[in-house]
Amino acid sequence: MLLIKKGTSPGQRHLILINKQNLSKQEDLLKNLSFGLGKKGGRNQLGRITVHHKGGGHKRIYRQLDFKLNSYSFKIVSIEYDPNRSGYIGKIFDKVNKKLFYILLGKDIKIGDSFKQTYFYNQNIPKIPGNVMFLGKIPVGFNIYNLEIFPGKGSQFVRSAGTFAQIIQKKTTHSLVQLPSGEQRLFSHLCKCVIGRVSNLNWTNRNLGKAGRSRWLNIRPTVRGVAMNPVDHPHGGGEGKTSGGRPSVTPWGVHTKGKITRNNKRKNLLIFSRCKSKK
């Protein structure tokens, strides 16, 4: 549910936030699965900036999620906010190992719900939202999230708030899945995923209202290239406002719209089609 603030100040006039009153309090974090998150400023292991417009931001505690879901049967203990991701997370109790874990929650999951996961391919469990199953055992047309790329590696696809992938075709050893980006890709039947879609569907409808709220989120200002001088950007310069005079490029002259930069022949064999339009 969205929470619209009254315009008592310029920073609140257009502010639209997500109401978190129904979430559980985070007073008792799991100490063995939570630790401080350091700042990198968008730099890689060589100290070079690879992700721009990052800096500052509030301190955050990282919660280590279980993306492999090794527990056979688990129960939702609490639903919590995670500052490191857009979807909500859930504290689960493993009924077999008697331990607590964090998982990424799906839509319409409540405290007290119980779920299962399949250990063997021929094992049958109910096909309900929240259950973890092999991709080959889920019928065509089902929505899924938390999808593995390689069997046993842990989920890496479809983890953002409100997103879901859809199974559109079954083959002998692989399933054809349409991802949130519109890309259609083949995944092995032995890859695990969760039925349903990620929680917090209103994430895209929020409005930060002011620039300072972006700075709290570790987002620095982005200056347009056409507003710069020719020495600073290929789009810069000109008398008055200009449209750049050339296709959109980065400050180093590389095409930035539509050019495919991925070059992994091993993975490209599994890509059925690349569709730029979203669902």
N, C-alpha and C positions, 0 to 999 in steps of 0.2 A: 504494500500500500504506500502511495506517495504522500508526502507531507509538504504542503504549500505554505510558505511563511508569509506573514503579512508584511507589506512594504513600509516598515517603520524607519528604514534607512536605505540609501542607494544600494548597499550590498545585499539587501534582502528583498528588493523589489521584484526580482525575477528568480529568486531562490526556490528550487524544488528539490527536496531531499527524500530519502527513503526512510519510512518510519520503522525503527528498530525496536519498538516497545515490546513486541511479541517474542523477541529473542531472549535467550537465557543470559544471565549475567556471567561475566568472565572472571569471577573472583578466584576460582580454583583451576588455574591452568595446569596441564600435565607437565610437570617439570622435566621429565625425561624426554618429552617431545616438543619442547619450546625453548628457544634461545634467541639472543639478540641478533639483529640483522644489520650487518655493516653497510656503509655507503661506498659505492664504487664510481658514482658520477658518470655512468655510461661507458666506463673504460674496460677493456679486456685485460687478459693476463700480461700483455706487453705494455700496458699503460696508455694505449691509444684509444681515443674516443670512437666507439663504434655505434653507440646510440646517443643521438644529440638531444639537447634541450632537457637534460636531467641535472638536478642539483638541489641541495637542501632537503626539505621535507621533514615530517614529524618522525620521531623515533618509533620503530615497530618491533614487535616480538614475532618471530617466525614460528608458525605451527607446522610441524612435520606431519604431512598427511600420508595415509597408507593408500597408495595408488595400486597396489597389488592385491589388496583385500584377501589376505591369506586365511581369514577366519571363515569357518563353515557357516556358523549361525551367529548373528549379532543383533543387538537391540539399540535403538536410538535413546541416549540418555539426555542429551541437551542439544539445542540448535544455537550456534554462536556466529558472531560476526568475525571475519578474518580480514585484517587490513592489507594482507598480501594478495588477495584475489577478489574478484567481483562476486562470485557465488558464495552462499553460506556454507559453513562447515558443520558437521555433526560429531559430537562425542559419542562413540559407540562402545558397548560392552560386549566383548567376545565371550559367549556363553561356554565355549569349550576350554579356552586357555585362561579364562577369568582375568582378562586384562582390558584396559581402556585404550582406545585409539581415536584418531581423527580421520574423518573421511569427507569427501566432497558430497554435499547433499543434493538431492533431486527435488523437483517441484512437488508440492502437496504432501511432503513427508512430515510427519508429526512426531512429537516425543512419545515414546512408548511403542512405536512401530517396530516390528521384527522382520528381518530379511535373511535370506540365505544366498549362498553361492555354490556353484557346481564345481566339484573337484575332478570328476571324471566326465568324459565327453558324453557317455550314454546315460548319465544321471539326469533324471527328470525332476524339475521343480516348477512351481507355478510361474507363469510369465506375467508378473505384475511389476509395476514401477518400483525400482529400488533393488530388485534381485540381480545378482551378478551371474551372467551366463556366457557360454561360448557363442561366438557370432554365428556359427553354423547351425545352432539350435533355435535361433530366433527367427520367426516367420518374416516374410517380405512385407514391407510397409510399416514395421515397428520403428518407433523413435528410440534412439540410444544415445548415451554419452559416456564419458570416461573410457574411450576406446584405445586399445593397444595397437601399436604398429607391428611389433613382433611378439609372438606368443611368449608369455612369461616375463616380459620386460617391464610391465606396468603401463598404465594408461598415460598417453601423451596427447591424444586428440580430443577435441570437443569438451573443454573444461571451463569455458567462459560462462558468465551468468546468462541464463535463458536460452543457451544454444542447444542444438540437438542435431544428430545425423540421422539419416533414414536409409534403411536397407531397401534397395530397389531391384535387385536381381541375385539369384543364387546360381553358382557354377559348381563344378565338380569339387574343387578344393578351396575355392575362394568365393567371397561374397562381394558384390558390387555395392558400395556405400556412397551416398551423396553427402558430402561434408557441408558445414554451414556456409562456406565460401562459394558453394555451387560446384566445386570440383568433384568428379566421380572417380573413385579409386578402389582398387581391389585390395581386400584384406583376407588373411587366412581364416578358415573356419575355426582354428584353434585360438584365435585372439579373443580375449575376454572383454566384456563391456557391461554397462549397467543399463537397464531398461528405463526409459523416461527421458526427461530433459533437465538441465541444470536449474537450480533454484534461483530466486531473485530476478524474476522476469522484468521488473520495472527499472533495471539498472540503466538502460539506454534512455529512459525518459527523464532522468534527473537533470537539473540545471544548476551549475555551481554558483552562479549569481555574481561572482566577482573574481578578479585575478588572483587575489590572495589565497582563495581556497584552492586554486591550482598549485600554488607554491607549497601549500601544506602537503600536497600529494606528490611532491618531488618532480613537478613539471615546471620547467623554466619557459620564458616567453619565446615564441617563434616569430622571427622577423621575415616578412615576405621578400623574395629576391628582387621584385620590381621596385621596392622601396629603397634599395641600396644603390651605391655608386658602381660604375662599371668595373672598378678595380676590385670590388668585393664579391660580385656575383655576375654571371653571364646575362641575367635579366635586368641588371641595373642600368641606370643612366636614362638619357632621353629628356627632351624638353616637355615638361608636363607629364601627365599620366600616359603610360604605354602598356601594351599587353605583352611585352617581352620580345616580340619579333622573331621568336623561334620556338620550337617545341619545348615543353617543360623539362628542365635539366637540373641537376644538383649544382652546388657551387663549383664542382670540378668538371662540369660539362657532360656528365653521364645522364642518359635519358632516365627520367624518374616516373613516367606514367606508361604502363603497359609492357615494358621490357621485362622478359623472363630472365631472372638472375640465377635461378636454380639449375645446377648442372650435375646431377647425380644419376648416371645411367642405370645403376642398380635399382634405384627407386622409381625412375621414370618408366620402367617397364610395367609397373603396377598402376600407373595413372591412365585411366580410361579417357577422360576428357577434362579440359580445364575450362570452366565456365566462370566468367567474371561477374555475372549478375548473381546477387544473393537471393535467398528464398523469399 
